[in-house]
Amino acid sequence: MKKAVLLVSILSIAGFAGPAFADGETIAVFTKNQTNPFFESVRIGAAAAAKANGVKIIQYIPVKPDSIPEQTSQVEDAIVKKPNALLFTPVDYKALVPAIEKVNAAGIPVTTLTDKLAGGQVVSFVGAEDFRLGYESGQSLMKALGGKGNVIALEGVKGTIGNTDRMAGFTKALKEAPNVKLLTQQPANYQRLQALQVMENIMQTHPQIDGVFTANDAMATGVVEAMAAANRKAIIASINGSQEAIDLIKAGKMHVTSSSDPFMQGCVGLLTTLRALRGLPVAKEILVTPYVIDSTNTKQYDVPVSSRVCPKIEEIASK
């Protein structure tokens, strides 16, 4: 399957020159939770890249979703085990800074993945163009509404950079459709169950909802469930491009998702970390190009994550 093009500098493999590769590195991979399919795709991508390059990985996942104390404890465990590097998605971009500063003090390099930290020293950041994701899903929603109607928006974790950028993109699309009214914008913290509960409450207040924007697919799933239980319908637009969202689009229960390609983020995050360990140049920031998935192209993207292929280490951005 032809995937979206990465915003990276592709090196000439034939003319590539650098230090000899030596396998056997150990990289600790941190993700936020086990409940969001997005992070499962990230982990699969990181594992695929590791396997292809002779790298051992240790997966750290909080048992309680997005638990600050648990992830802090896991970071401390990693420091004791002394992996060669960390590939790190913080459950909270501020609260985990002290933990990462301890990693810095221990001399273990850190690459951040999907979410930036508010402090600490990192080798590189690998993520998505969050503003563009929000804008493109928002645009698709406004078009499907015919430029008029009532919408609501569910955002992720307030204050985080990714959520702020996604909502800013949606807001721009909304401003371009002056006859679309935003009834309310509320957080559901990227969680399906919270989104379901928030949506139930919103529907009690607003009898006419024509469209819904959610900042990730997990929340969109909650919205679909809440509306189905209330025997109501709306045009739903989301972000991430998960298999769950693709299935909902195919079933006619969701309109669009803009994909941040979590599998590719996992691949590139691992490979960027590995490049740094092997003395190869890396870019300070690498963004995966988003793409929109709707009923016209689900077949193109309806491919199991386990069947996808990571890029080669030589193809990862160096500047």
Buried (B, 14 or more C-beta within 10 A) or exposed (E): EEBBEBBBEBBEEEEEEBEEEEEEBBBBBBBBBEBBBBBBBBBBBBBBBBEBBEBBBBEBBBEEBBBBEBBBBBBEEBBEEEBBBBBBBBBBBEBBBEBBBBBBEEEBBBBBBBBBBBEBEBBBBBBBBBBBBBBBBBBBBBBBBEEEBBBBBBBBBEEBBBBBBBBBBBBBBBEEBEEBBBBBBBBBBBBBBBBBBBBBEBBEEEEEBBBBBBBBBBBBBBBBBBBEEEEEEBBBBBBBBBBBBBBBBEEEBBBBBBBBBBBBBBBBBBBBBBBBBBEBEBBEBBBBBBBBBBEEEBEEBBBEBEEBEBBBBBBBBBE
